[in-house]
Amino acid sequence: METLKSIYPYSIKDLSILNKDKLKKSETFCHDCQLEFQSIRGLRQHEGKIHSKSEKILECSKCQKLFKNKYSLKAHLKQVHEKITKLPCEKCGKILFSKYTLKNHLKKHHPPQIRLE
């Protein structure tokens, strides 16, 4: 009797690693603002949060701010009200609340310097 493992020997983890290697740059690149993401999921979340034309329908129970999707509301609660994620900038000490905002802060305020010799 054949098992699923004998027919399909790869685990989901194996496939996700293989798929990451096969992703083309154009698949993880925002065509609206030219940002590149490490995954398609990150790109989709960015598109929904930043470029979505849908109405803001979810309300924060603490401050009544409106959001377009549950991901944005959840991130807002963690970052603003619960202060769960705190990432200090190693260059200036500013506290940021996500890897995404830290990465953008570094690009904008501390771009890498190229040394010419």
N, C-alpha and C positions, 0 to 999 in steps of 0.2 A: 504494500500500500504506500503510495506516494504521500509525502507530507508537503505542506506549503513551503517549508524550508528547503526541501530537495528540489522543488520546482522553481522556487524563487529564492536563491541563496543569500540575497542582500537584505540587510536590515534597513529600517527607515533611516537610521543614523548614517549608514553607509551611503544611501541615496542622497541624503541632504548634502553630504560632503562632495559627492560626485557632481551634483547639480550646481553647487557654489563654484566649482572649478570651471563648469561649462557656461556660466553666465557671461553674456556679452556685456561690454560696457554700456551699450545703448539700452539694455534692459534695466539697468539700475541708475539711469541718468534722467534727471527731471528736465524735460524739454521746455518747461516754462521759465525756470530760473537757473538752469545749468548746474545744479548741485548733483553730486554723485553719492550714491548710497551703497552700503555693503550688501544689501539684500533687497529683493523685490518687495518684501514685507515692509521694510523701512521706507522705500519709495512710495508704496501705496498709502502708508500712514501719513507721510508728508503731503502727498497730493490731497488726501481727504482733509487734512488739517489746514493747509495753507491755500490750496487752489480750488477747493470745492465751492461751487456756486449755490449749494443748498442752504436753506434757511437754518438759523441757529434755533434748535428746538429743545435742547436739554439744559436745564437750569441747575446751577450749583445751589445746594441747600443752605450753604453758609453765607454766600455773598450775592446770590441771585444773578451772577454773570451767566450769559448764555453761550452754549457750545453747539457745534455742528454734529459731533459724534461722541460716543461714549468713551473712546480712547482719549480725546482731548479733555473731557470732563474728569476722567480718572487721573490723568497727568496733572491737571490743575489742582485737584484735591491734594495729591501727594506733595506737589511742589510748593503750593502757596499756603495751604491751611495746615497740613501735617508736617511740612518741612522734613520729609523722610530722606530724600536724596540730597546730599550736599557734597559737591565736588569743588575743591578749591583750585584756582588757577595757580600753577607753580611759579608763574612769572610775576603776578601782581597780588595774589592772595584773594581776589574776588571770588565769592561763593556763587557757584552756578548749580542748577538743580537737575541737569541731565547731561548725558554724554554729548548729545546733539548740541545743546547750548554752549557747552564747554568747547567743543570743536569749532563752532562758529566764532566764539569769543577769541580763541587763539588765532584763527585766520584773520579776523578783523583788527585786533589790537596788538598781536604779537606775531606778525608774519615771519617765516623763516628768513634769515639773512644769508645771502650768498657771499662767501668770501672769495675775492679775486686775489690771486697771488702773482 
